[in-house]
Amino acid sequence: MANILVVDDELGIRDLLSEILNDEGHSVDLAENAMQARAARAANLYDLVLLDIWMPDTDGVTLLKEWAAGGLLTMPVIMMSGHATIDTAVDATRIGAFAFLEKPITMQKLLKAVEQGLARHSTRPAMAATVLAAPADGEMPGVQSLPITMEAEPGPHAHQGFDLDRPLREARDGFEKAYFEFHLAREGGSMTRVAEKTGLERTHLYRKLRQLGVDLARGKRN
């Protein structure tokens, strides 16, 4: 079991990552901004940190710089963002970030990055930055982290079961549909519990499910 800090200003993402990591047996602390993250890091030693880049008070890269300058970057830090550029990702790794995850983050991608980060933390006192690379065609459907051995993930358009060779809206809708179907099945079709889990108001949740074409009856059957 590892002690992990999740820093993200979005309630739904914090809850989702916490639930996944808790299910894996890890102890998870949550922070919704840089101020809470500073306090948590000052009070605890973490085995790994998941750090969002875009936050309302202080961005994740600036916080990463603070930790590096203050000698507090003693654990792997995995940066997260849905809007970052290659330059931002490279800057983060130069400062000391272990890897970069593009939002929306799939469970498989998350667990793989966490496993690699924890393995690196347990075997090496100083972290080596994960190499980042853009797809060969020069476009950027999403920043992907590659192991130091340079063994790339399958194909530039394959991303944990989601086809990224599509417009952003379609790709996002595909992830959101899978996400809500997962929670509906887990909660036996209970809209109340799914609303609590995802941090959405019930009316907005119902409208979102209708928009995505989610079969509500299927969740109850499952």
Rosetta constraint file for C-alpha pairs under 8 A:
AtomPair CA 1 CA 25 HARMONIC 5.66 0.50
AtomPair CA 1 CA 26 HARMONIC 4.76 0.50
AtomPair CA 1 CA 27 HARMONIC 6.88 0.50
AtomPair CA 2 CA 25 HARMONIC 7.86 0.50
AtomPair CA 2 CA 26 HARMONIC 4.99 0.50
AtomPair CA 2 CA 27 HARMONIC 6.06 0.50
AtomPair CA 2 CA 46 HARMONIC 7.76 0.50
AtomPair CA 2 CA 47 HARMONIC 5.91 0.50
AtomPair CA 2 CA 48 HARMONIC 7.75 0.50
AtomPair CA 2 CA 118 HARMONIC 7.88 0.50
AtomPair CA 3 CA 26 HARMONIC 6.20 0.50
AtomPair CA 3 CA 27 HARMONIC 4.88 0.50
AtomPair CA 3 CA 28 HARMONIC 6.02 0.50
AtomPair CA 3 CA 29 HARMONIC 7.79 0.50
AtomPair CA 3 CA 45 HARMONIC 7.74 0.50
AtomPair CA 3 CA 46 HARMONIC 5.15 0.50
AtomPair CA 3 CA 47 HARMONIC 5.34 0.50
AtomPair CA 3 CA 48 HARMONIC 6.87 0.50
AtomPair CA 4 CA 26 HARMONIC 7.05 0.50
AtomPair CA 4 CA 27 HARMONIC 6.16 0.50
AtomPair CA 4 CA 28 HARMONIC 4.90 0.50
AtomPair CA 4 CA 29 HARMONIC 6.32 0.50
AtomPair CA 4 CA 46 HARMONIC 5.65 0.50
AtomPair CA 4 CA 47 HARMONIC 5.93 0.50
AtomPair CA 4 CA 48 HARMONIC 5.03 0.50
AtomPair CA 4 CA 49 HARMONIC 5.62 0.50
AtomPair CA 4 CA 50 HARMONIC 7.62 0.50
AtomPair CA 5 CA 28 HARMONIC 5.77 0.50
AtomPair CA 5 CA 29 HARMONIC 4.83 0.50
AtomPair CA 5 CA 30 HARMONIC 5.88 0.50
AtomPair CA 5 CA 31 HARMONIC 7.46 0.50
AtomPair CA 5 CA 37 HARMONIC 8.00 0.50
AtomPair CA 5 CA 46 HARMONIC 6.76 0.50
AtomPair CA 5 CA 48 HARMONIC 6.60 0.50
AtomPair CA 5 CA 49 HARMONIC 4.72 0.50
AtomPair CA 5 CA 50 HARMONIC 6.22 0.50
AtomPair CA 6 CA 14 HARMONIC 6.63 0.50
AtomPair CA 6 CA 17 HARMONIC 7.56 0.50
AtomPair CA 6 CA 18 HARMONIC 7.46 0.50
AtomPair CA 6 CA 28 HARMONIC 7.12 0.50
AtomPair CA 6 CA 29 HARMONIC 6.27 0.50
AtomPair CA 6 CA 30 HARMONIC 4.99 0.50
AtomPair CA 6 CA 31 HARMONIC 6.22 0.50
AtomPair CA 6 CA 49 HARMONIC 5.96 0.50
AtomPair CA 6 CA 50 HARMONIC 4.80 0.50
AtomPair CA 6 CA 51 HARMONIC 6.26 0.50
AtomPair CA 7 CA 14 HARMONIC 7.34 0.50
AtomPair CA 7 CA 30 HARMONIC 6.07 0.50
AtomPair CA 7 CA 31 HARMONIC 4.72 0.50
AtomPair CA 7 CA 32 HARMONIC 5.69 0.50
AtomPair CA 7 CA 33 HARMONIC 6.50 0.50
AtomPair CA 7 CA 34 HARMONIC 7.56 0.50
AtomPair CA 7 CA 37 HARMONIC 6.47 0.50
AtomPair CA 7 CA 49 HARMONIC 7.56 0.50
AtomPair CA 7 CA 50 HARMONIC 6.04 0.50
AtomPair CA 7 CA 51 HARMONIC 4.86 0.50
AtomPair CA 7 CA 52 HARMONIC 5.95 0.50
AtomPair CA 8 CA 13 HARMONIC 7.07 0.50
AtomPair CA 8 CA 14 HARMONIC 6.09 0.50
AtomPair CA 8 CA 31 HARMONIC 6.49 0.50
AtomPair CA 8 CA 32 HARMONIC 5.02 0.50
AtomPair CA 8 CA 33 HARMONIC 6.42 0.50
AtomPair CA 8 CA 51 HARMONIC 6.54 0.50
AtomPair CA 8 CA 52 HARMONIC 5.14 0.50
AtomPair CA 8 CA 55 HARMONIC 7.12 0.50
AtomPair CA 9 CA 14 HARMONIC 7.73 0.50
AtomPair CA 9 CA 31 HARMONIC 7.66 0.50
AtomPair CA 9 CA 32 HARMONIC 4.34 0.50
AtomPair CA 9 CA 33 HARMONIC 5.75 0.50
AtomPair CA 9 CA 52 HARMONIC 7.77 0.50
AtomPair CA 9 CA 55 HARMONIC 5.98 0.50
AtomPair CA 9 CA 56 HARMONIC 7.59 0.50
AtomPair CA 10 CA 14 HARMONIC 6.34 0.50
AtomPair CA 10 CA 32 HARMONIC 7.14 0.50
AtomPair CA 11 CA 15 HARMONIC 6.12 0.50
AtomPair CA 11 CA 32 HARMONIC 7.63 0.50
AtomPair CA 11 CA 199 HARMONIC 6.38 0.50
AtomPair CA 12 CA 16 HARMONIC 6.07 0.50
AtomPair CA 12 CA 197 HARMONIC 7.58 0.50
AtomPair CA 12 CA 198 HARMONIC 5.11 0.50
AtomPair CA 12 CA 199 HARMONIC 5.30 0.50
AtomPair CA 12 CA 200 HARMONIC 7.96 0.50
AtomPair CA 13 CA 17 HARMONIC 6.04 0.50
AtomPair CA 14 CA 18 HARMONIC 5.96 0.50
AtomPair CA 14 CA 30 HARMONIC 6.82 0.50
AtomPair CA 14 CA 32 HARMONIC 7.94 0.50
AtomPair CA 15 CA 19 HARMONIC 6.03 0.50
AtomPair CA 15 CA 197 HARMONIC 7.11 0.50
AtomPair CA 15 CA 198 HARMONIC 7.31 0.50
AtomPair CA 16 CA 20 HARMONIC 6.29 0.50
AtomPair CA 16 CA 197 HARMONIC 7.82 0.50
AtomPair CA 16 CA 198 HARMONIC 7.46 0.50
AtomPair CA 17 CA 21 HARMONIC 6.08 0.50
AtomPair CA 18 CA 22 HARMONIC 5.87 0.50
AtomPair CA 18 CA 28 HARMONIC 6.15 0.50
AtomPair CA 18 CA 29 HARMONIC 7.97 0.50
AtomPair CA 18 CA 30 HARMONIC 7.74 0.50
AtomPair CA 19 CA 23 HARMONIC 6.11 0.50
AtomPair CA 20 CA 24 HARMONIC 6.52 0.50
AtomPair CA 20 CA 107 HARMONIC 7.40 0.50
AtomPair CA 21 CA 25 HARMONIC 6.63 0.50
AtomPair CA 21 CA 26 HARMONIC 5.59 0.50
AtomPair CA 21 CA 27 HARMONIC 7.64 0.50
AtomPair CA 21 CA 28 HARMONIC 7.11 0.50
AtomPair CA 22 CA 26 HARMONIC 5.05 0.50
AtomPair CA 22 CA 27 HARMONIC 6.28 0.50
AtomPair CA 22 CA 28 HARMONIC 6.72 0.50
AtomPair CA 29 CA 40 HARMONIC 7.94 0.50
AtomPair CA 31 CA 36 HARMONIC 5.23 0.50
AtomPair CA 31 CA 37 HARMONIC 5.36 0.50
AtomPair CA 31 CA 40 HARMONIC 7.70 0.50
AtomPair CA 32 CA 36 HARMONIC 6.61 0.50
AtomPair CA 32 CA 37 HARMONIC 7.57 0.50
AtomPair CA 33 CA 37 HARMONIC 6.28 0.50
AtomPair CA 33 CA 55 HARMONIC 6.36 0.50
AtomPair CA 33 CA 56 HARMONIC 7.25 0.50
AtomPair CA 33 CA 57 HARMONIC 6.66 0.50
AtomPair CA 33 CA 58 HARMONIC 7.38 0.50
AtomPair CA 34 CA 38 HARMONIC 6.04 0.50
AtomPair CA 34 CA 55 HARMONIC 7.59 0.50
AtomPair CA 34 CA 57 HARMONIC 6.64 0.50
AtomPair CA 34 CA 58 HARMONIC 5.66 0.50
AtomPair CA 34 CA 59 HARMONIC 7.35 0.50
AtomPair CA 34 CA 60 HARMONIC 7.40 0.50
AtomPair CA 34 CA 63 HARMONIC 6.73 0.50
AtomPair CA 35 CA 39 HARMONIC 6.45 0.50
AtomPair CA 35 CA 57 HARMONIC 7.87 0.50
AtomPair CA 36 CA 40 HARMONIC 6.14 0.50
AtomPair CA 37 CA 41 HARMONIC 6.07 0.50
AtomPair CA 38 CA 42 HARMONIC 6.08 0.50
AtomPair CA 39 CA 43 HARMONIC 6.27 0.50
AtomPair CA 40 CA 44 HARMONIC 6.00 0.50
AtomPair CA 41 CA 45 HARMONIC 6.59 0.50
AtomPair CA 41 CA 46 HARMONIC 7.40 0.50
AtomPair CA 41 CA 72 HARMONIC 7.91 0.50
AtomPair CA 46 CA 75 HARMONIC 6.46 0.50
AtomPair CA 47 CA 75 HARMONIC 5.49 0.50
AtomPair CA 47 CA 76 HARMONIC 7.07 0.50
AtomPair CA 47 CA 118 HARMONIC 6.69 0.50
AtomPair CA 47 CA 121 HARMONIC 7.02 0.50
AtomPair CA 48 CA 75 HARMONIC 5.33 0.50
AtomPair CA 48 CA 76 HARMONIC 5.02 0.50
AtomPair CA 48 CA 77 HARMONIC 5.92 0.50
AtomPair CA 48 CA 78 HARMONIC 7.74 0.50
AtomPair CA 48 CA 114 HARMONIC 7.67 0.50
AtomPair CA 48 CA 117 HARMONIC 6.98 0.50
AtomPair CA 48 CA 118 HARMONIC 6.70 0.50
AtomPair CA 48 CA 121 HARMONIC 7.99 0.50
AtomPair CA 49 CA 75 HARMONIC 7.16 0.50
AtomPair CA 49 CA 76 HARMONIC 6.41 0.50
AtomPair CA 49 CA 77 HARMONIC 4.73 0.50
AtomPair CA 49 CA 78 HARMONIC 6.19 0.50
AtomPair CA 50 CA 77 HARMONIC 5.91 0.50
AtomPair CA 50 CA 78 HARMONIC 4.87 0.50
AtomPair CA 50 CA 79 HARMONIC 6.02 0.50
AtomPair CA 50 CA 80 HARMONIC 7.00 0.50
AtomPair CA 51 CA 60 HARMONIC 6.16 0.50
AtomPair CA 51 CA 77 HARMONIC 6.75 0.50
AtomPair CA 51 CA 78 HARMONIC 6.06 0.50
AtomPair CA 51 CA 79 HARMONIC 4.85 0.50
AtomPair CA 51 CA 80 HARMONIC 5.87 0.50
AtomPair CA 52 CA 59 HARMONIC 7.72 0.50
AtomPair CA 52 CA 60 HARMONIC 5.62 0.50
AtomPair CA 52 CA 79 HARMONIC 5.75 0.50
AtomPair CA 52 CA 80 HARMONIC 4.58 0.50
AtomPair CA 52 CA 81 HARMONIC 5.85 0.50
AtomPair CA 53 CA 59 HARMONIC 5.32 0.50
AtomPair CA 53 CA 60 HARMONIC 4.01 0.50
AtomPair CA 53 CA 61 HARMONIC 6.05 0.50
AtomPair CA 53 CA 79 HARMONIC 6.52 0.50
AtomPair CA 53 CA 80 HARMONIC 6.01 0.50
AtomPair CA 53 CA 81 HARMONIC 5.67 0.50
AtomPair CA 53 CA 84 HARMONIC 7.79 0.50
AtomPair CA 54 CA 59 HARMONIC 5.19 0.50
AtomPair CA 54 CA 60 HARMONIC 6.38 0.50
AtomPair CA 54 CA 81 HARMONIC 6.89 0.50
AtomPair CA 55 CA 59 HARMONIC 5.02 0.50
AtomPair CA 55 CA 60 HARMONIC 6.91 0.50
AtomPair CA 58 CA 62 HARMONIC 6.62 0.50
AtomPair CA 58 CA 63 HARMONIC 6.76 0.50
AtomPair CA 59 CA 63 HARMONIC 6.44 0.50
AtomPair CA 60 CA 64 HARMONIC 6.04 0.50
AtomPair CA 60 CA 79 HARMONIC 7.58 0.50
AtomPair CA 61 CA 65 HARMONIC 6.26 0.50
AtomPair CA 61 CA 92 HARMONIC 6.09 0.50
AtomPair CA 62 CA 66 HARMONIC 6.33 0.50
AtomPair CA 63 CA 67 HARMONIC 6.32 0.50
AtomPair CA 64 CA 68 HARMONIC 6.17 0.50
AtomPair CA 64 CA 73 HARMONIC 7.67 0.50
AtomPair CA 64 CA 92 HARMONIC 7.66 0.50
AtomPair CA 64 CA 95 HARMONIC 7.17 0.50
AtomPair CA 64 CA 96 HARMONIC 7.67 0.50
AtomPair CA 64 CA 97 HARMONIC 7.61 0.50
AtomPair CA 65 CA 69 HARMONIC 6.03 0.50
AtomPair CA 65 CA 95 HARMONIC 6.39 0.50
AtomPair CA 66 CA 70 HARMONIC 6.04 0.50
AtomPair CA 67 CA 71 HARMONIC 6.07 0.50
AtomPair CA 67 CA 72 HARMONIC 4.63 0.50
AtomPair CA 67 CA 73 HARMONIC 5.18 0.50
AtomPair CA 68 CA 72 HARMONIC 5.94 0.50
AtomPair CA 68 CA 73 HARMONIC 5.02 0.50
AtomPair CA 68 CA 95 HARMONIC 7.08 0.50
AtomPair CA 68 CA 96 HARMONIC 7.20 0.50
AtomPair CA 73 CA 77 HARMONIC 7.99 0.50
AtomPair CA 73 CA 96 HARMONIC 7.62 0.50
AtomPair CA 74 CA 126 HARMONIC 7.73 0.50
AtomPair CA 75 CA 121 HARMONIC 6.47 0.50
AtomPair CA 75 CA 127 HARMONIC 7.79 0.50
AtomPair CA 76 CA 97 HARMONIC 6.65 0.50
AtomPair CA 76 CA 98 HARMONIC 5.41 0.50
AtomPair CA 76 CA 117 HARMONIC 5.80 0.50
AtomPair CA 76 CA 118 HARMONIC 7.40 0.50
AtomPair CA 76 CA 120 HARMONIC 7.81 0.50
AtomPair CA 76 CA 121 HARMONIC 6.43 0.50
AtomPair CA 76 CA 127 HARMONIC 6.73 0.50
AtomPair CA 77 CA 96 HARMONIC 7.70 0.50
AtomPair CA 77 CA 97 HARMONIC 5.02 0.50
AtomPair CA 77 CA 98 HARMONIC 5.40 0.50
AtomPair CA 77 CA 99 HARMONIC 7.07 0.50
AtomPair CA 77 CA 117 HARMONIC 7.92 0.50
AtomPair CA 78 CA 97 HARMONIC 6.03 0.50
AtomPair CA 78 CA 98 HARMONIC 5.58 0.50
AtomPair CA 78 CA 99 HARMONIC 4.88 0.50
AtomPair CA 78 CA 100 HARMONIC 5.54 0.50
AtomPair CA 78 CA 101 HARMONIC 7.07 0.50
AtomPair CA 78 CA 113 HARMONIC 7.79 0.50
AtomPair CA 78 CA 117 HARMONIC 7.91 0.50
AtomPair CA 79 CA 92 HARMONIC 7.66 0.50
AtomPair CA 79 CA 97 HARMONIC 6.76 0.50
AtomPair CA 79 CA 98 HARMONIC 7.89 0.50
AtomPair CA 79 CA 99 HARMONIC 6.29 0.50
AtomPair CA 79 CA 100 HARMONIC 4.69 0.50
AtomPair CA 79 CA 101 HARMONIC 6.15 0.50
AtomPair CA 80 CA 100 HARMONIC 5.84 0.50
AtomPair CA 80 CA 101 HARMONIC 4.84 0.50
AtomPair CA 80 CA 102 HARMONIC 5.85 0.50
AtomPair CA 80 CA 103 HARMONIC 6.66 0.50
AtomPair CA 81 CA 101 HARMONIC 6.72 0.50
AtomPair CA 81 CA 102 HARMONIC 5.34 0.50
AtomPair CA 81 CA 103 HARMONIC 5.48 0.50
AtomPair CA 82 CA 102 HARMONIC 5.42 0.50
AtomPair CA 82 CA 103 HARMONIC 4.43 0.50
AtomPair CA 82 CA 104 HARMONIC 6.80 0.50
AtomPair CA 84 CA 88 HARMONIC 5.98 0.50
AtomPair CA 84 CA 89 HARMONIC 6.92 0.50
AtomPair CA 85 CA 89 HARMONIC 6.40 0.50
AtomPair CA 85 CA 143 HARMONIC 7.48 0.50
AtomPair CA 86 CA 90 HARMONIC 6.11 0.50
AtomPair CA 86 CA 132 HARMONIC 7.92 0.50
AtomPair CA 86 CA 133 HARMONIC 7.85 0.50
AtomPair CA 86 CA 134 HARMONIC 7.12 0.50
AtomPair CA 86 CA 140 HARMONIC 7.97 0.50
AtomPair CA 86 CA 143 HARMONIC 6.55 0.50
AtomPair CA 87 CA 91 HARMONIC 6.06 0.50
AtomPair CA 88 CA 92 HARMONIC 6.22 0.50
AtomPair CA 89 CA 93 HARMONIC 6.42 0.50
AtomPair CA 89 CA 100 HARMONIC 6.62 0.50
AtomPair CA 89 CA 132 HARMONIC 7.38 0.50
AtomPair CA 89 CA 143 HARMONIC 7.59 0.50
AtomPair CA 90 CA 94 HARMONIC 6.22 0.50
AtomPair CA 90 CA 132 HARMONIC 6.72 0.50
AtomPair CA 91 CA 95 HARMONIC 6.34 0.50
AtomPair CA 92 CA 96 HARMONIC 6.44 0.50
AtomPair CA 92 CA 97 HARMONIC 5.44 0.50
AtomPair CA 93 CA 97 HARMONIC 4.41 0.50
AtomPair CA 93 CA 98 HARMONIC 6.33 0.50
AtomPair CA 93 CA 99 HARMONIC 6.92 0.50
AtomPair CA 93 CA 129 HARMONIC 5.30 0.50
AtomPair CA 93 CA 130 HARMONIC 6.79 0.50
AtomPair CA 93 CA 131 HARMONIC 7.73 0.50
AtomPair CA 94 CA 129 HARMONIC 7.02 0.50
AtomPair CA 96 CA 127 HARMONIC 7.32 0.50
AtomPair CA 96 CA 128 HARMONIC 7.52 0.50
AtomPair CA 96 CA 129 HARMONIC 6.08 0.50
AtomPair CA 97 CA 129 HARMONIC 6.02 0.50
AtomPair CA 97 CA 130 HARMONIC 7.68 0.50
AtomPair CA 98 CA 117 HARMONIC 6.93 0.50
AtomPair CA 98 CA 127 HARMONIC 6.90 0.50
AtomPair CA 98 CA 128 HARMONIC 6.74 0.50
AtomPair CA 98 CA 129 HARMONIC 4.76 0.50
AtomPair CA 98 CA 130 HARMONIC 5.32 0.50
AtomPair CA 99 CA 113 HARMONIC 7.44 0.50
AtomPair CA 99 CA 129 HARMONIC 6.81 0.50
AtomPair CA 99 CA 130 HARMONIC 5.19 0.50
AtomPair CA 99 CA 131 HARMONIC 7.74 0.50
AtomPair CA 99 CA 132 HARMONIC 7.98 0.50
AtomPair CA 99 CA 145 HARMONIC 5.75 0.50
AtomPair CA 100 CA 132 HARMONIC 7.99 0.50
AtomPair CA 100 CA 143 HARMONIC 7.18 0.50
AtomPair CA 100 CA 144 HARMONIC 6.70 0.50
AtomPair CA 100 CA 145 HARMONIC 5.64 0.50
AtomPair CA 101 CA 105 HARMONIC 6.81 0.50
AtomPair CA 101 CA 109 HARMONIC 7.90 0.50
AtomPair CA 101 CA 110 HARMONIC 7.70 0.50
AtomPair CA 101 CA 143 HARMONIC 7.05 0.50
AtomPair CA 101 CA 144 HARMONIC 6.51 0.50
AtomPair CA 101 CA 145 HARMONIC 6.89 0.50
AtomPair CA 102 CA 142 HARMONIC 6.04 0.50
AtomPair CA 102 CA 143 HARMONIC 5.96 0.50
AtomPair CA 102 CA 144 HARMONIC 6.94 0.50
AtomPair CA 104 CA 172 HARMONIC 7.54 0.50
AtomPair CA 104 CA 175 HARMONIC 7.31 0.50
AtomPair CA 105 CA 109 HARMONIC 6.62 0.50
AtomPair CA 105 CA 110 HARMONIC 6.39 0.50
AtomPair CA 106 CA 110 HARMONIC 6.12 0.50
AtomPair CA 106 CA 160 HARMONIC 6.85 0.50
AtomPair CA 107 CA 111 HARMONIC 6.10 0.50
AtomPair CA 108 CA 112 HARMONIC 6.11 0.50
AtomPair CA 108 CA 160 HARMONIC 6.86 0.50
AtomPair CA 109 CA 113 HARMONIC 6.22 0.50
AtomPair CA 109 CA 160 HARMONIC 6.91 0.50
AtomPair CA 110 CA 114 HARMONIC 6.14 0.50
AtomPair CA 111 CA 115 HARMONIC 5.95 0.50
AtomPair CA 112 CA 116 HARMONIC 6.20 0.50
AtomPair CA 113 CA 117 HARMONIC 6.03 0.50
AtomPair CA 114 CA 118 HARMONIC 6.05 0.50
AtomPair CA 115 CA 119 HARMONIC 6.08 0.50
AtomPair CA 116 CA 120 HARMONIC 6.13 0.50
AtomPair CA 117 CA 121 HARMONIC 6.13 0.50
AtomPair CA 118 CA 122 HARMONIC 6.15 0.50
AtomPair CA 119 CA 123 HARMONIC 6.35 0.50
AtomPair CA 120 CA 124 HARMONIC 5.76 0.50
AtomPair CA 120 CA 127 HARMONIC 6.96 0.50
AtomPair CA 121 CA 125 HARMONIC 6.78 0.50
AtomPair CA 121 CA 126 HARMONIC 7.91 0.50
AtomPair CA 121 CA 127 HARMONIC 7.04 0.50
AtomPair CA 130 CA 145 HARMONIC 6.54 0.50
AtomPair CA 130 CA 146 HARMONIC 6.39 0.50
AtomPair CA 130 CA 147 HARMONIC 6.02 0.50
AtomPair CA 130 CA 148 HARMONIC 5.85 0.50
AtomPair CA 131 CA 145 HARMONIC 6.54 0.50
AtomPair CA 131 CA 146 HARMONIC 5.70 0.50
AtomPair CA 131 CA 147 HARMONIC 6.66 0.50
AtomPair CA 131 CA 148 HARMONIC 6.00 0.50
AtomPair CA 131 CA 150 HARMONIC 7.62 0.50
AtomPair CA 132 CA 143 HARMONIC 7.36 0.50
AtomPair CA 132 CA 144 HARMONIC 6.48 0.50
AtomPair CA 132 CA 145 HARMONIC 5.28 0.50
AtomPair CA 132 CA 146 HARMONIC 5.95 0.50
AtomPair CA 133 CA 143 HARMONIC 7.30 0.50
AtomPair CA 133 CA 144 HARMONIC 6.88 0.50
AtomPair CA 133 CA 145 HARMONIC 7.33 0.50
AtomPair CA 133 CA 146 HARMONIC 7.33 0.50
AtomPair CA 134 CA 138 HARMONIC 6.44 0.50
AtomPair CA 134 CA 139 HARMONIC 7.14 0.50
AtomPair CA 134 CA 140 HARMONIC 6.21 0.50
AtomPair CA 134 CA 143 HARMONIC 6.61 0.50
AtomPair CA 134 CA 144 HARMONIC 7.55 0.50
AtomPair CA 135 CA 139 HARMONIC 6.26 0.50
AtomPair CA 135 CA 140 HARMONIC 6.44 0.50
AtomPair CA 135 CA 156 HARMONIC 5.66 0.50
AtomPair CA 136 CA 156 HARMONIC 7.64 0.50
AtomPair CA 141 CA 157 HARMONIC 7.74 0.50
AtomPair CA 141 CA 164 HARMONIC 6.41 0.50
AtomPair CA 141 CA 165 HARMONIC 7.64 0.50
AtomPair CA 146 CA 150 HARMONIC 5.95 0.50
AtomPair CA 146 CA 151 HARMONIC 6.63 0.50
AtomPair CA 146 CA 152 HARMONIC 5.67 0.50
AtomPair CA 146 CA 153 HARMONIC 7.09 0.50
AtomPair CA 147 CA 151 HARMONIC 6.24 0.50
AtomPair CA 147 CA 152 HARMONIC 7.40 0.50
AtomPair CA 154 CA 158 HARMONIC 6.21 0.50
AtomPair CA 154 CA 159 HARMONIC 7.74 0.50
AtomPair CA 157 CA 163 HARMONIC 5.93 0.50
AtomPair CA 157 CA 164 HARMONIC 4.94 0.50
AtomPair CA 157 CA 165 HARMONIC 5.33 0.50
AtomPair CA 158 CA 162 HARMONIC 6.33 0.50
AtomPair CA 158 CA 163 HARMONIC 5.56 0.50
AtomPair CA 158 CA 164 HARMONIC 6.37 0.50
AtomPair CA 159 CA 163 HARMONIC 6.53 0.50
AtomPair CA 159 CA 164 HARMONIC 6.74 0.50
AtomPair CA 162 CA 171 HARMONIC 7.16 0.50
AtomPair CA 162 CA 174 HARMONIC 7.54 0.50
AtomPair CA 162 CA 175 HARMONIC 7.42 0.50
AtomPair CA 163 CA 171 HARMONIC 6.93 0.50
AtomPair CA 164 CA 168 HARMONIC 7.86 0.50
AtomPair CA 164 CA 171 HARMONIC 6.24 0.50
AtomPair CA 166 CA 170 HARMONIC 6.43 0.50
AtomPair CA 166 CA 171 HARMONIC 6.14 0.50
AtomPair CA 167 CA 171 HARMONIC 6.37 0.50
AtomPair CA 168 CA 172 HARMONIC 6.05 0.50
AtomPair CA 169 CA 173 HARMONIC 6.05 0.50
AtomPair CA 170 CA 174 HARMONIC 6.18 0.50
AtomPair CA 171 CA 175 HARMONIC 6.50 0.50
AtomPair CA 172 CA 176 HARMONIC 6.17 0.50
AtomPair CA 173 CA 177 HARMONIC 6.02 0.50
AtomPair CA 173 CA 212 HARMONIC 6.65 0.50
AtomPair CA 174 CA 178 HARMONIC 6.40 0.50
AtomPair CA 175 CA 179 HARMONIC 6.05 0.50
AtomPair CA 176 CA 180 HARMONIC 6.15 0.50
AtomPair CA 176 CA 212 HARMONIC 7.79 0.50
AtomPair CA 177 CA 181 HARMONIC 6.07 0.50
AtomPair CA 177 CA 209 HARMONIC 7.58 0.50
AtomPair CA 177 CA 212 HARMONIC 5.95 0.50
AtomPair CA 177 CA 213 HARMONIC 7.69 0.50
AtomPair CA 177 CA 214 HARMONIC 6.45 0.50
AtomPair CA 178 CA 182 HARMONIC 6.08 0.50
AtomPair CA 179 CA 183 HARMONIC 6.56 0.50
AtomPair CA 180 CA 184 HARMONIC 6.02 0.50
AtomPair CA 180 CA 209 HARMONIC 7.55 0.50
AtomPair CA 180 CA 214 HARMONIC 7.81 0.50
AtomPair CA 181 CA 185 HARMONIC 6.10 0.50
AtomPair CA 181 CA 214 HARMONIC 6.83 0.50
AtomPair CA 181 CA 219 HARMONIC 6.87 0.50
AtomPair CA 182 CA 186 HARMONIC 6.22 0.50
AtomPair CA 183 CA 187 HARMONIC 6.01 0.50
AtomPair CA 183 CA 194 HARMONIC 6.11 0.50
AtomPair CA 183 CA 197 HARMONIC 7.90 0.50
AtomPair CA 184 CA 188 HARMONIC 5.95 0.50
AtomPair CA 184 CA 189 HARMONIC 4.69 0.50
AtomPair CA 184 CA 190 HARMONIC 6.70 0.50
AtomPair CA 184 CA 191 HARMONIC 7.48 0.50
AtomPair CA 184 CA 194 HARMONIC 6.33 0.50
AtomPair CA 184 CA 216 HARMONIC 7.68 0.50
AtomPair CA 184 CA 219 HARMONIC 4.96 0.50
AtomPair CA 184 CA 220 HARMONIC 7.55 0.50
AtomPair CA 185 CA 189 HARMONIC 6.02 0.50
AtomPair CA 185 CA 218 HARMONIC 7.67 0.50
AtomPair CA 185 CA 219 HARMONIC 4.45 0.50
AtomPair CA 185 CA 220 HARMONIC 6.92 0.50
AtomPair CA 185 CA 222 HARMONIC 5.60 0.50
AtomPair CA 186 CA 219 HARMONIC 7.94 0.50
AtomPair CA 187 CA 193 HARMONIC 6.46 0.50
AtomPair CA 187 CA 194 HARMONIC 6.58 0.50
AtomPair CA 187 CA 219 HARMONIC 7.90 0.50
AtomPair CA 188 CA 219 HARMONIC 5.74 0.50
AtomPair CA 188 CA 220 HARMONIC 4.95 0.50
AtomPair CA 188 CA 221 HARMONIC 7.50 0.50
AtomPair CA 188 CA 222 HARMONIC 6.51 0.50
AtomPair CA 189 CA 194 HARMONIC 7.89 0.50
AtomPair CA 189 CA 216 HARMONIC 6.72 0.50
AtomPair CA 189 CA 217 HARMONIC 7.27 0.50
AtomPair CA 189 CA 218 HARMONIC 7.69 0.50
AtomPair CA 189 CA 219 HARMONIC 4.46 0.50
AtomPair CA 189 CA 220 HARMONIC 4.25 0.50
AtomPair CA 189 CA 221 HARMONIC 7.87 0.50
AtomPair CA 190 CA 194 HARMONIC 6.22 0.50
AtomPair CA 190 CA 220 HARMONIC 7.57 0.50
AtomPair CA 191 CA 195 HARMONIC 5.92 0.50
AtomPair CA 191 CA 202 HARMONIC 6.92 0.50
AtomPair CA 191 CA 206 HARMONIC 7.79 0.50
AtomPair CA 192 CA 196 HARMONIC 6.36 0.50
AtomPair CA 192 CA 202 HARMONIC 6.71 0.50
AtomPair CA 193 CA 197 HARMONIC 6.12 0.50
AtomPair CA 194 CA 198 HARMONIC 6.02 0.50
AtomPair CA 195 CA 199 HARMONIC 5.76 0.50
AtomPair CA 195 CA 200 HARMONIC 5.07 0.50
AtomPair CA 195 CA 201 HARMONIC 6.10 0.50
AtomPair CA 195 CA 202 HARMONIC 5.56 0.50
AtomPair CA 195 CA 205 HARMONIC 6.54 0.50
AtomPair CA 196 CA 200 HARMONIC 6.81 0.50
AtomPair CA 200 CA 204 HARMONIC 6.59 0.50
AtomPair CA 200 CA 205 HARMONIC 5.83 0.50
AtomPair CA 201 CA 205 HARMONIC 6.04 0.50
AtomPair CA 202 CA 206 HARMONIC 6.19 0.50
AtomPair CA 203 CA 207 HARMONIC 6.30 0.50
AtomPair CA 204 CA 208 HARMONIC 6.07 0.50
AtomPair CA 205 CA 209 HARMONIC 6.20 0.50
AtomPair CA 206 CA 210 HARMONIC 6.29 0.50
AtomPair CA 207 CA 211 HARMONIC 6.17 0.50
AtomPair CA 208 CA 212 HARMONIC 6.24 0.50
AtomPair CA 209 CA 213 HARMONIC 6.11 0.50
AtomPair CA 209 CA 214 HARMONIC 5.24 0.50
AtomPair CA 209 CA 216 HARMONIC 7.92 0.50
AtomPair CA 210 CA 214 HARMONIC 6.16 0.50
AtomPair CA 215 CA 219 HARMONIC 7.19 0.50
AtomPair CA 216 CA 220 HARMONIC 7.01 0.50
AtomPair CA 217 CA 221 HARMONIC 6.32 0.50
AtomPair CA 218 CA 222 HARMONIC 6.16 0.50
